[in-house]
Amino acid sequence: MTQPPAGPPDTVLAFTRGDAAAATRLTRALAAIRDHLGNEALSVRIDAVLQGRGTLRELVRDPVMVAEMSRGMDRFAEQWFAMSPSERADLARQGQEEEARLRAAEGLPPDPDPAPIGEFGPALTTPIDPGDPAVPR
C-alpha cells in the first residue's frame, strides 16, 4: 500500500473536529489497520481515506469495517482483562505520554482534561463483567 500523506487528510482532521493530535493518531491507526488487515478490498478503502480520496465517515459505516473493528475490540478486551491493574495503569500512562508527545509535536497545549488513571480510570481494579445484569447496555 502507499504511505499516508505527511499530515492527516482533511477528512480525518474533520472527523476529529480539528484536533490535529487526534487526527495524527487516527491516521497512524488506520495505516496500521490497513497494513495488517488481510482484507485487500477493505485495505484499498482505508488507503483511499488516507490519501484523501474517501471519507472516514463512509468508512466507519461500511459493514465490513464495522465487523473488523468489532473483532479488533474483542481481541483488545481479552488482552486488557488478562492484564493486572498495574499493567493496565502502565499502558494507560504510556498512552497519555504518547498523547503529550503528539500534542507537543503539533504545537498544541497539553490535554486540559486527561483521563484519570487508577481506581476510576482506564485501569479499573475490578474489570467490568459485560454479562453482569447491572452493567448498562
Backbone bond lengths (Angstrom), bond angles and torsions (degrees), N, CA, C in turn:
res aa  C-N    CA-C-N  psi(-1)  N-CA   C-N-CA  omega(-1)  CA-C   N-CA-C  phi
1 M - - - 1.456 - - 1.526 109.83 -
2 T 1.293 115.26 160.70 1.460 119.78 178.74 1.515 110.04 -80.42
3 Q 1.307 115.75 159.31 1.453 121.35 178.45 1.522 109.61 -77.79
4 P 1.354 117.22 147.49 1.467 118.29 175.86 1.523 109.83 -69.39
5 P 1.327 117.62 160.30 1.455 120.02 178.00 1.529 110.16 -61.41
6 A 1.334 116.81 166.20 1.463 121.91 -176.88 1.527 111.82 -55.81
7 G 1.308 117.88 -41.17 1.456 121.40 178.03 1.504 109.91 -113.06
8 P 1.335 116.31 172.33 1.462 118.52 178.76 1.527 111.11 -64.08
9 P 1.339 116.62 141.91 1.473 118.99 175.51 1.530 110.26 -62.39
10 D 1.326 116.19 154.45 1.465 120.23 -179.07 1.520 112.32 -54.40
11 T 1.342 117.37 -37.67 1.464 120.17 -178.10 1.536 111.16 -64.71
12 V 1.325 116.80 -35.61 1.476 120.21 178.35 1.519 109.54 -73.18
13 L 1.317 116.82 -41.84 1.463 120.41 178.11 1.531 110.23 -62.34
14 A 1.318 117.09 -39.22 1.468 120.20 177.34 1.527 110.52 -65.89
15 F 1.333 116.42 -39.58 1.470 121.07 -179.98 1.521 111.15 -61.15
16 T 1.348 116.80 -34.21 1.467 120.98 -179.70 1.526 111.46 -92.19
17 R 1.318 116.18 12.03 1.468 123.36 178.22 1.531 112.25 56.99
18 G 1.342 114.18 39.60 1.453 119.55 175.41 1.518 115.29 85.02
19 D 1.321 118.60 2.40 1.464 121.70 179.27 1.532 107.75 -78.55
20 A 1.332 116.24 101.38 1.464 121.29 -173.98 1.522 112.11 -63.12
21 A 1.336 118.27 -38.10 1.471 120.56 179.56 1.527 110.18 -65.84
22 A 1.323 117.23 -43.66 1.466 120.48 178.74 1.531 109.98 -65.51
23 A 1.317 117.34 -38.12 1.464 120.55 179.07 1.531 110.90 -65.77
24 T 1.320 117.08 -38.26 1.465 120.51 177.14 1.523 110.53 -64.64
25 R 1.327 117.16 -45.02 1.474 121.01 177.80 1.525 110.35 -60.47
26 L 1.316 116.05 -45.23 1.463 120.67 -178.14 1.528 111.13 -65.39
27 T 1.325 117.24 -40.12 1.464 121.20 177.59 1.526 110.17 -61.59
28 R 1.336 116.88 -45.46 1.468 120.65 178.50 1.527 110.92 -63.15
29 A 1.316 116.79 -41.55 1.468 120.30 -179.43 1.532 110.34 -64.91
30 L 1.324 117.15 -42.70 1.465 120.24 178.69 1.525 111.18 -62.60
31 A 1.328 116.57 -40.35 1.472 119.69 178.59 1.531 110.10 -64.24
32 A 1.337 117.29 -41.02 1.472 120.45 179.11 1.525 110.56 -65.87
33 I 1.325 116.89 -42.06 1.468 120.55 178.18 1.524 109.37 -61.73
34 R 1.318 116.52 -48.59 1.464 121.68 179.97 1.528 111.00 -55.62
35 D 1.331 116.24 -43.97 1.462 120.85 -174.15 1.527 113.48 -75.86
36 H 1.329 118.20 -16.34 1.474 120.72 -176.71 1.524 113.48 -120.48
37 L 1.291 116.81 10.21 1.456 121.43 -171.50 1.521 114.37 -74.99
38 G 1.301 117.81 -46.03 1.453 120.12 -176.10 1.523 113.18 79.99
39 N 1.322 117.60 11.89 1.463 123.06 177.07 1.529 105.97 -122.90
40 E 1.335 116.32 97.58 1.468 121.16 -172.39 1.527 112.50 -58.16
41 A 1.329 117.77 -43.79 1.471 120.19 -177.98 1.530 110.93 -62.15
42 L 1.327 117.21 -43.94 1.456 120.12 179.69 1.530 110.41 -70.32
43 S 1.319 117.24 -37.13 1.474 120.52 177.02 1.523 110.78 -59.74
44 V 1.329 117.09 -39.00 1.469 121.33 178.20 1.526 109.81 -64.84
45 R 1.328 117.26 -40.43 1.478 120.48 178.67 1.520 111.09 -65.31
46 I 1.349 116.51 -41.53 1.466 120.32 177.70 1.526 109.59 -63.33
47 D 1.334 116.66 -44.02 1.461 120.74 179.35 1.526 110.71 -60.03
48 A 1.320 117.63 -38.08 1.466 120.64 178.17 1.530 110.52 -61.36
49 V 1.320 116.95 -40.67 1.468 120.57 177.34 1.530 109.64 -64.40
50 L 1.332 116.31 -45.06 1.464 120.29 -179.04 1.528 112.39 -63.99
51 Q 1.322 116.96 -26.57 1.457 121.32 178.30 1.527 112.33 -92.59
52 G 1.345 117.04 1.94 1.455 120.69 178.51 1.518 113.79 79.67
53 R 1.338 117.19 15.02 1.467 120.90 -179.26 1.530 112.24 -99.51
54 G 1.311 117.90 0.71 1.461 123.18 178.38 1.516 107.95 -148.46
55 T 1.313 116.29 165.67 1.465 118.55 -178.70 1.527 110.65 -104.21
56 L 1.290 113.80 147.25 1.454 120.25 177.49 1.530 110.49 -65.85
57 R 1.303 116.60 -35.71 1.470 120.91 178.75 1.533 110.84 -58.26
58 E 1.323 116.86 -44.26 1.474 120.19 177.51 1.525 111.01 -65.50
59 L 1.325 116.32 -41.07 1.459 120.70 -178.40 1.526 111.68 -61.65
60 V 1.331 117.46 -45.64 1.467 119.12 -176.70 1.525 112.52 -74.55
61 R 1.326 116.91 -8.14 1.469 120.60 174.81 1.521 112.38 -96.95
62 D 1.321 116.69 -6.77 1.463 122.18 179.42 1.530 108.82 -69.66
63 P 1.333 119.01 124.07 1.470 120.90 -177.64 1.536 113.48 -57.18
64 V 1.331 117.57 -33.58 1.465 119.93 178.48 1.528 110.00 -67.97
65 M 1.333 117.02 -41.14 1.466 120.79 178.16 1.528 109.96 -66.45
66 V 1.314 117.14 -41.31 1.466 120.75 178.61 1.526 109.89 -59.81
67 A 1.328 117.71 -43.45 1.467 121.05 179.14 1.524 110.70 -64.28
68 E 1.341 118.06 -41.33 1.467 120.93 178.76 1.529 110.87 -65.11
69 M 1.334 116.95 -42.89 1.470 120.27 178.52 1.522 110.43 -62.59
70 S 1.307 116.35 -39.71 1.462 121.27 179.80 1.530 110.57 -62.89
71 R 1.326 116.01 -45.53 1.473 119.60 177.92 1.529 110.67 -61.95
72 G 1.323 116.46 -42.69 1.460 120.63 179.26 1.519 112.18 -62.89
73 M 1.313 117.03 -41.51 1.470 120.51 178.91 1.527 110.85 -67.23
74 D 1.320 117.05 -36.78 1.469 119.95 176.53 1.525 110.77 -62.11
75 R 1.337 116.88 -44.20 1.477 120.57 178.30 1.523 110.50 -63.21
76 F 1.346 116.40 -43.16 1.456 119.58 178.65 1.524 110.87 -61.46
77 A 1.327 117.18 -44.35 1.468 120.63 -179.49 1.520 110.98 -60.26
78 E 1.324 117.15 -41.66 1.470 119.98 177.65 1.526 110.64 -60.00
79 Q 1.327 116.66 -45.53 1.465 120.44 179.82 1.518 110.98 -65.99
80 W 1.324 116.95 -42.21 1.471 122.17 -178.33 1.526 110.65 -60.62
81 F 1.326 116.71 -47.75 1.456 119.71 -176.67 1.524 112.59 -74.62
82 A 1.336 117.64 -15.72 1.459 121.04 174.77 1.531 111.14 -80.35
83 M 1.330 117.50 -13.87 1.469 121.64 -179.79 1.521 110.58 -82.11
84 S 1.317 115.07 154.74 1.467 120.37 172.96 1.528 107.89 -77.00
85 P 1.331 117.84 161.79 1.467 119.90 177.06 1.534 112.53 -55.71
86 S 1.334 117.95 -37.53 1.470 119.04 -179.76 1.536 110.67 -69.99
87 E 1.328 117.90 -34.99 1.466 120.16 176.66 1.522 110.51 -66.14
88 R 1.342 116.51 -40.36 1.466 119.75 178.08 1.527 110.18 -64.70
89 A 1.345 116.64 -41.30 1.463 120.21 179.19 1.528 110.19 -64.05
90 D 1.341 117.50 -41.26 1.465 120.54 177.69 1.523 111.01 -61.08
91 L 1.322 117.06 -44.20 1.462 121.18 179.76 1.532 110.42 -63.75
92 A 1.323 117.01 -40.73 1.473 120.77 178.61 1.531 109.89 -64.59
93 R 1.325 117.88 -40.96 1.465 120.88 177.73 1.534 110.62 -63.46
94 Q 1.330 116.60 -42.08 1.468 119.98 177.69 1.525 110.54 -59.25
95 G 1.328 115.95 -41.97 1.469 120.00 177.91 1.513 111.91 -61.94
96 Q 1.336 117.02 -42.06 1.465 119.81 179.20 1.527 111.22 -67.56
97 E 1.329 116.57 -36.43 1.464 119.52 177.32 1.530 110.91 -65.42
98 E 1.334 116.77 -42.04 1.465 120.74 177.63 1.527 110.18 -63.71
99 E 1.319 117.09 -40.87 1.472 121.45 177.25 1.525 109.76 -59.96
100 A 1.322 117.46 -44.56 1.468 121.16 179.64 1.532 110.70 -62.30
101 R 1.350 117.28 -41.09 1.471 120.71 178.55 1.532 110.67 -63.65
102 L 1.334 116.40 -44.16 1.466 119.72 179.50 1.523 111.26 -63.32
103 R 1.323 116.60 -44.17 1.460 119.99 -179.54 1.526 110.22 -62.51
104 A 1.340 117.26 -42.04 1.467 120.82 179.42 1.530 110.08 -64.46
105 A 1.337 116.79 -41.57 1.465 120.77 -179.99 1.520 111.65 -64.06
106 E 1.324 117.12 -30.57 1.468 122.06 179.35 1.524 111.48 -86.91
107 G 1.356 116.93 -1.35 1.461 120.53 -178.27 1.510 113.09 74.41
108 L 1.333 116.10 22.73 1.462 121.05 -178.85 1.524 110.06 -96.87
109 P 1.337 117.32 153.59 1.468 119.58 176.58 1.524 110.01 -69.93
110 P 1.341 116.57 162.79 1.465 119.11 176.75 1.526 111.18 -59.41
111 D 1.327 115.67 156.37 1.463 121.53 178.11 1.530 107.79 -58.52
112 P 1.330 117.75 121.56 1.467 119.66 -177.06 1.532 113.14 -72.21
113 D 1.326 117.67 -17.68 1.464 120.20 -175.61 1.530 110.41 -142.46
114 P 1.348 117.22 67.59 1.472 118.10 -178.52 1.527 110.72 -65.92
115 A 1.310 115.59 149.79 1.467 121.14 179.04 1.526 109.52 -63.76
116 P 1.314 117.61 140.36 1.466 119.22 177.45 1.523 110.57 -68.94
117 I 1.312 115.38 148.48 1.459 121.18 177.06 1.522 106.49 -116.71
118 G 1.310 116.06 128.38 1.453 119.77 -179.76 1.506 110.69 133.92
119 E 1.291 115.97 -147.34 1.454 121.46 -171.88 1.526 113.45 -54.82
120 F 1.335 117.29 -37.62 1.457 119.68 -177.48 1.513 112.36 -110.59
121 G 1.313 116.92 12.73 1.458 120.88 -179.43 1.513 111.21 -110.45
122 P 1.325 115.96 -157.59 1.464 120.25 -174.80 1.525 113.78 -70.19
123 A 1.323 118.51 -8.40 1.465 120.41 179.97 1.523 109.81 -108.64
124 L 1.323 115.75 48.56 1.462 120.72 -179.11 1.521 110.46 -48.52
125 T 1.320 116.06 136.36 1.461 119.48 -178.02 1.521 111.81 -72.93
126 T 1.315 117.82 -25.81 1.452 121.55 176.91 1.519 108.38 -120.46
127 P 1.343 117.57 108.42 1.469 118.72 -179.47 1.521 111.18 -58.67
128 I 1.306 115.04 145.58 1.460 121.21 177.46 1.525 108.47 -77.01
129 D 1.296 116.30 131.85 1.467 121.38 176.64 1.516 107.58 -89.52
130 P 1.347 117.92 110.39 1.466 119.44 -177.32 1.527 112.89 -61.35
131 G 1.337 117.84 -19.17 1.456 120.42 178.35 1.528 113.40 -83.92
132 D 1.337 116.81 -7.95 1.458 121.99 179.58 1.521 109.26 -66.40
133 P 1.348 118.58 125.32 1.471 119.77 -178.39 1.523 112.63 -64.05
134 A 1.331 118.36 -17.79 1.470 120.44 179.05 1.526 111.93 -78.76
135 V 1.330 118.34 -13.99 1.463 121.28 -179.93 1.523 108.10 -77.55
136 P 1.363 116.29 123.90 1.466 119.20 -179.89 1.529 111.55 -62.22
137 R 1.287 115.97 146.28 1.466 121.19 179.56 1.499 109.85 -116.59
